[in-house]
Amino acid sequence: MTVTSNIRPTLILASTSPRRQELITTLGLPVMVRPSHADEKTPGDWSPDRIVEELANRKARAVWESVRGTMKTAAVVVGSDTIVVLDGRVMGKPKDPEEAFEMLSRLAGNTHEVYTGVSCIGLMDGQTVTNHRVTKVRMRQLSPDQIRRYVQTGEPLDKAGAYGVQGVGALLVDSLEGCYFNVVGLPLSLLAVQLEQFGVTLP
Ligand SMILES: Cc1cn([C@H]2C[C@H](O)[C@@H](COP(=O)(O)OP(=O)(O)OP(=O)(O)O)O2)c(=O)[nH]c1=O
């Protein structure tokens, strides 16, 4: 897609995540949201970076396929995927409170990595840029009671690794090394770099 610097493409966010929807508005470009229902299964031997880049691209591609041909304005479809990795073991979203408790018991007192993949696809020509970022997060020691109380807030259930650093989960996190927004699900500086490759000028 050729976008000259005075054109502001619409960003089509391929996501159901309210966090991503809020974060993407920071770029100051028009935003449309189109939930993507891409298959999120990957082979067990894939590396974390391969998983998040592939899933981000699947989400973006599914939406790109459904909207191309229906819009005439310049647009870029954005897909994103986040996982938590502890000692090489991948954690997605917990399926129930019991699994959330297990995940948090493993993360407490340890340092893990949060991987987020972002994939951008130009609406007109399908130009694709896909990358990922990694952030290290140190979680403090937690007693089983503390973990139980946090799980009862309901916050862990729709989040990779069963916590949300932007919410009550902030009380569990000792320190963080890398992009904060990567942990929340959309690394904004990475997205800015990717959009520059489409000729978009941002502040
Ligand atoms: C670790 C962490 C994850 N998360 C969230 C970001 C993602 O929304 C979610 C990981 O699940 P994803 O599968 O990446 O995304 P999603 O299902 O929420 O949304 P969609 O696929 O439609 O875009 O975990 C937080 O909000 N805060 C955190 O601190």
The ligand as an SDF file (V2000), in Angstrom:
LIG
                    3D

 29 30  0  0  0  0  0  0  0  0999 V2000
   -0.0880  -10.5110   31.0250 C   0  0  0  0  0  0  0  0  0  0  0  0
   -1.2840   -9.6950   30.6480 C   0  0  0  0  0  0  0  0  0  0  0  0
   -2.1460  -10.0780   29.6270 C   0  0  0  0  0  0  0  0  0  0  0  0
   -3.2330   -9.3380   29.2960 N   0  0  0  0  0  0  0  0  0  0  0  0
   -4.1500   -9.7180   28.2240 C   0  0  0  0  0  0  0  0  0  0  0  0
   -3.7960   -9.1440   26.8490 C   0  0  0  0  0  0  0  0  0  0  0  0
   -4.6320  -10.0130   25.9240 C   0  0  0  0  0  0  0  0  0  0  0  0
   -5.9250   -9.3880   25.7730 O   0  0  0  0  0  0  0  0  0  0  0  0
   -4.8020  -11.3200   26.7040 C   0  0  0  0  0  0  0  0  0  0  0  0
   -4.1090  -12.4830   25.9940 C   0  0  0  0  0  0  0  0  0  0  0  0
   -4.9840  -13.0640   25.0960 O   0  0  0  0  0  0  0  0  0  0  0  0
   -4.9050  -12.9380   23.5170 P   0  0  0  0  0  0  0  0  0  0  0  0
   -5.2970  -14.2620   22.9500 O   0  0  0  0  0  0  0  0  0  0  0  0
   -3.5920  -12.3490   23.0970 O   0  0  0  0  0  0  0  0  0  0  0  0
   -6.0100  -11.8500   23.1540 O   0  0  0  0  0  0  0  0  0  0  0  0
   -7.5590  -11.7960   23.4560 P   0  0  0  0  0  0  0  0  0  0  0  0
   -8.2010  -13.1330   23.3090 O   0  0  0  0  0  0  0  0  0  0  0  0
   -7.7710  -11.0640   24.7540 O   0  0  0  0  0  0  0  0  0  0  0  0
   -8.0740  -10.8150   22.3220 O   0  0  0  0  0  0  0  0  0  0  0  0
   -8.0110  -10.9800   20.7030 P   0  0  0  0  0  0  0  0  0  0  0  0
   -7.4040  -12.3070   20.3610 O   0  0  0  0  0  0  0  0  0  0  0  0
   -9.4370  -10.8560   20.2460 O   0  0  0  0  0  0  0  0  0  0  0  0
   -7.1660   -9.8050   20.2450 O   0  0  0  0  0  0  0  0  0  0  0  0
   -4.1820  -11.1120   27.9820 O   0  0  0  0  0  0  0  0  0  0  0  0
   -3.5280   -8.1580   29.9920 C   0  0  0  0  0  0  0  0  0  0  0  0
   -4.5280   -7.4840   29.7020 O   0  0  0  0  0  0  0  0  0  0  0  0
   -2.6860   -7.7710   31.0040 N   0  0  0  0  0  0  0  0  0  0  0  0
   -1.5750   -8.4690   31.3770 C   0  0  0  0  0  0  0  0  0  0  0  0
   -0.8490   -8.0460   32.2980 O   0  0  0  0  0  0  0  0  0  0  0  0
  1  2  1  0
  2  3  2  0
  2 28  1  0
  3  4  1  0
  4  5  1  0
  4 25  1  0
  5  6  1  0
  5 24  1  0
  6  7  1  0
  7  8  1  0
  7  9  1  0
  9 10  1  0
  9 24  1  0
 10 11  1  0
 11 12  1  0
 12 13  2  0
 12 14  1  0
 12 15  1  0
 15 16  1  0
 16 17  2  0
 16 18  1  0
 16 19  1  0
 19 20  1  0
 20 21  2  0
 20 22  1  0
 20 23  1  0
 25 26  2  0
 25 27  1  0
 27 28  1  0
 28 29  2  0
M  END
$$$$
